[in-house]
Amino acid sequence: PSAVVYHKMGENKTFRLPILFCALIDFPKNKIDCTSSIPDSGEVVCFKCPIVGKYFFGEQIEDFRSVGHIVCLLLWLLVLIVGTFGTITNSLIISIMRKHTEKRTFDFLLMVLASFDLLSSIMGVISVSAMMAYYEDWDRGPVTLFLFIYPFLLGLLGRSGSSYITVLITIERYLIIAHPLKSVQWFTATKTKLMTFGVSLLALLINIPRLTSVTISKNNEWKSVPSFDAKEYIVEATKLEEFWYLNLKSIHYQIDMWVPFPLLILFNVLLFLRIKQFTKNRQGLSKTQRRDIRAARMFVPVVVVLFLCNIVPITFYIIMHFDRVLYREVVVLLVLSYAVNAAANLPIYYARGPSFRQEIKSALPARCGWLKNGDSTNGEISMTERNTNAAGSNSNHDL
């Protein structure tokens, strides 16, 4: 939840503040701060942080040499490194996928996944850098607030899209192994694009309440609120926030956080059982079936990394829900977790896919020390071993 007009207590009017802004300021422990002088209207205006932001050891935000500040700075450096790596590697994946003249379903899905992860990587670097600029008082103007709030929310959009595209890829891999004929029918080029559009639209709809609930305002009226006395700009609610809060409660958060994982568990268990069934009869497997199994196994680590990287968001949610506290270190750690998830794709593909290794070596300049491989021709090596596509043809390249 973000800021909304909360209620009236006698002559007091109370407004809720956005949680992300609560992470940037020191607020009273009782979560409410009111104007110290009565305005002309005669009403005492109060602001409420539903969840109070603080450092783990309780330091003030102005204690610039405190443990909390140092931990956040170290985590920020990690976000810069991992986020930059994720930006470069996901851009490289997209470039390689686009060079394929034969458009394969799996390659297209991996390109969309890389696009969402690219968004997460870029937005993570921007948002945490702006947040540290605010924490360290390098700059606390409207641009810094904007570069923290909106890239942070767009990074969550990228994370949502990445999670749901991962589910779609897992389903596609399962169908290729378990029901190859149906996979050709269901994952045609057109149907795959429609499903990808639907999944992307779902991710956008889940995040619209977040993106439309906050606005940055010049602090002209509330200098008499002690927590805002030195703030030239503050983050307030939009009128839409009250609508979302009253009608959705937190259902969009629940869909975003919990729905992908039962689906991933279900289809990965089914995939594991089917692969186990096939591998008991290795001699009876065709070359195509062996290739399909290796292709499915290649993507499993991506799912595992997604699960591991969601430990932090789940912990983040539990702490907020039960302790009503937002630890600033955990906010940075949250961004680091989805930056790691976004950056993991290329190392996994490189480690588990010989064909993709050849494409990477072809794409990288010789001055990097990786000479172009003579076996990779015109970038036509697929990351997959067998893919559904518009023509219904299969790739004959091994992973």
N, C-alpha and C positions, 0 to 999 in steps of 0.2 A: 504493500500500500504506500501511497505518496501523500501529498498534502491535500486536505479538503477542509471546508468549513466544518468543524467537528460538532460543536454544540454551544449553547449559551448556559452559563452558570450565573444566575442572578443578573447582574449588570455586566458580567464579563463575557466577551466573545472570544472563543478559542479556535485557532486554526492549526491544522496538522501540517507539519513540515515534511518535505520529501526525505526519504531515508538516506539517499546519497548525500544530501546537504547536511544531514545530521552527522554523517561521517567526517565532515570537514570542520565542525565547530565543537567547542566545549560547551555542553549544556548542563543545567542543574540535574542532580541525581533524581529529583522527583519528576523529571521529563517535561516540566512546564516552566516557561519564563514569560513574565508579563511586563507591560509598559510601567515604568516607574512614575509616570505622571499621567493624570487623566486627560485624554484629548478633549477637544471642544464638544464632541458628540456625547460626552459623559460616560462612555463605556470604556472600561479597562480591557485592552486587547491582550490576549495571551497567545503564545505559540507552544505547540506540543510536539516533541520528538517522540514518535511511537516507539522508537528504538534508539537508544543513546549511543553515539559514537565515542570510542575511547581507545587508548593504547592498552595493550595487554597488562602492563604493569601500572596503569593508571596515570601516566604522565600527562601534563597539559600539552596542548598543541604548540604552544610557544616554547616548550623545553627542547630546543633544537639539538642538544647533545645527549638527549635521553636514549635509553635502550630502544624504545619504540621507534624513534626517528631513524636510528642506525639500522635496525632490522628492515624497516621499510625501504631505506636507501639501497641496502644489499639486494632485497627482493626486486627492486626496480631495475638494478643492473642486470639481474637474471632475465627479467622481462625484455629488456632491450636486446640482449644476446639471442634469446630464444625466439622472440618476435621477429627480429631481423632475419634470422635463419629461416623461420617459417615463411616470411614474405618472399624470400629468394627462392626457396625450394618449391613452394606452391605455384609461384609464377613459372618455374621451370616445368613442372608437371603439366600445367595448362598449355604451355608452348608446345611440349612434346605431343600432347593429345591432339592439338589442333593441326599438327602437321600430317596426321594420318589421313591419307586420301580415302581409304576404306573406313567409313564411320562404323565403329563397333559399339554395341550397347554398353558394355562394361566400361570401355574407355570413356564414353560420354558421361556415364555416372561418376567415374573417378574425376573427370574434369569439373563437374558441378561440385563435387565434394571439395576439391582443391580451391574452387572459387569461394565457397563459404569459409574455408579455413584461411584463405588469404585475407578475407574481410576481418576475421577474428584476429589474425596476426597484426595487421596494420592498426586496427582500432585499439588493440591492447597496448601497443607501444605508445600511441598518442594519449590515451586516457590516463595511463599510469604516470607518464611524464608530466602531464598537466596536474595530476593529483599531487605529485611530489613538489611541483612548483608552488602549489598552494600550501602544502604542509610546511615547506621550508621557507615560506614567505619570499620566494623569488619574485612572484607576481600573483596577485589575488584579484585581478580585474575580471571583467566580463568575458574576455577571450579565453582566459584560463579556465573559468567555470564552464564555458561552452565546450572547450576541448576535453574537459573531464567528463561532463555529464553525457553528452550525446555520443561520442565515440565509445564510452563504456556501454551504453545501451545498444549501440550498433554491434559491438562485440558480442553481446548476449544474443543478438539476432543471428550473427554468424555461427555461434555455438548451437543455437536451436536448429538452424538449417543443416549444420554438419551432423547432428545427432539423427535427424530424421532421414537424411540422405543415406547415412550409414545403415539404417534399418532397411531402406529400399534396396541397397546393394546386397545386403545379407539375404533378403528374400529372393533377389535375382540369382544369387549364387546357389541357394538351396534348390530353386526350381530347375536350374541347369543340371544339377546332380540327380535330383529325385524324379523330376518330370521333364525331361529334355524336350519332348514334343510340345508340351504346354508352354514351356519357356519361350520357344520360338514364336508361338502364337501371342503370348501375353506381352513379351518384351520386344515388339517390333520397334523400329525407329520412332514412328509417330506416337505409339502408345507410351513408350519410355519418356518421350518429351512431355506428354500430357501428365504422366504420373509425377515427373520431376517438377513440373509447374505446380501441380497440386500440393506436393510436399513443401515447396518453397513458399507457396501462398499460405499454407498452414503456419509455417514458421513466422511469416510476416504478421499474420493475424494475431498470433500469440503475443507478439512484441509491440503491436500498435498501442495497447494501453500504456505500456511503459514510455514509449516515445512521445505520446501526446499528453502526458500527465504533468510535465514540469516546464517551467519557463524561468528565464533569468531576468531579474528586475533590479533597477536602481533603488537603493535603500533610502528613499526620501522620507518615509513616514515612520519607520520603526527604530530610529536611533535611540529612543528612550528604552528599548528592550535591552537589558544588560548584555545579552549574548550577541547582539547585533550592533553595539555602539561603535565598534571600529570597522564595521563592514560597509563598504561602499556599494556592494552588490550582493544580493541574496538570491536563493533559488526558491521559487514559490510554485503553487499548484495552478494548473489551468482549470477552467470550468469543466472540462471533460473528465478530470480526475475524479470528481465527485460522482459522475455518472458511472465510471468504471468501478469505483469502489462500492457503490450501492448495488450495482447489478451483477458484477462478476465476483465480488469478494476477492478470493485468491485463486479461482479456478484455473485461470490462464497460467499461473505459476505452477500449479500442480500438473497440468498437462505438459508443460515444458519440461519439468523435472522428472516426472515419474513414468509417463506413458512409453517413451522409447525403450526402456530397459526390459520390461516384460517381453516385448516383441523381440528384442535382440536375444534374450535368453532362450525364448521358445524356438526361434528359427536356427540358432546356433546349436542347440541340443539336437534338434531334428537333423541338422546337417551332419553333426558328429556321428549320430547313430547310423545315418545312411552311408557315410564314408567308412565307418567301421564294418558295416555289412558288406560293402564292396571289397574292402581290403582283405577280408577273410578268403576271398577267392581271387587272388591276384592273377593267377594264370588265366582266368576267364575274362579279365578286363580287356577291353579294346584300347587301342592307343588313344582314342578320343576320350574315353572315360578316365584314363590315367591322367591325361592333361587337365581335364575338368576338375579332378580331385586336387591336383597340385595348385590350380588357380584358386580354388575355394580356400585351401589352406593358406595361401599367400595373404588373403584379406583378414584372416582370423586375428593376427596381432593388432590390426587397426581397431577392431572391436574391443580387444583386451585393454588397449591404451585408453579408449573412450571410457570404459568402466573405471579404470584407475583414476583418470583425471576428473571423474565426477565425484570422487570421495570428498574433495574440497568443497564443491558447491553444496553437497548434501550436509556436510558438517556446518557450513556457513548458514544454511537454512535452519538447522536444528538449534544452533546457538542463538540465532535471532528469535526463534519461536519460543524457546523456553527461558533463556536468560534475558531477553529483551535488550541485548547489547550487540553492538556492531564493532568488532575489533578492527582497527585500521590495518593491522598487519594481515588479517584474514582477507580483507578486501583486495589487497595487492596479491596475496596468494591465490585468490580466486582467478584473477586475470592471468597469473602465471600458469595456472592449471589448464585453462583453455588455450593458452599460447603453446604449451607443451603438446597438447592434443593436436593442435593445428600443424605443429612442426614435425610430427612423428611420421607423416605419410611417406615422404621420399626415402628416409633411411630404411623404413620397412620394405618398401618396394625394391629398393636397391639391394638389400640383404637377401631377399627371397625370390627375386626375379631376374635370372640371367639375361633375358631379353631386354628388360628395362635397363639393366646395367649397361648393355651395349648402346642403348639409346642415350643414356646420360653421358657416356663417354663421347658419343658423337656430337652431343649438344654443347659440351664444355670445350673451351678453346684449348689448343695444344699447349699453351703457355702454363696451364694449370698443372701440367705434368701427366695428364691422362690423354694419351694419343688416341685419335679416332680409330675405332675398330673397323677393320676392312670388311667384316661380315655383315655390318648393319648397312643396309642400302636405302638411301633416300628417306630415312626416318620411318620405314614401313613396318618395323617390328612392333607387334602389339604387346601390351602388358599382359594381356589375357592369353590363355591357351586355346580357348574356344569361346566364341561370343555370338550371341544373337545379333543380327543387324538387319538393315532394311532389305537386303538381298537374300537373307537367310543363309549366307555363306559362313564358313568357319575359318579361323586362322590355324595354320599348321605350325606355328612357332611354339617351341617349348619355353617354359619358364626357366 
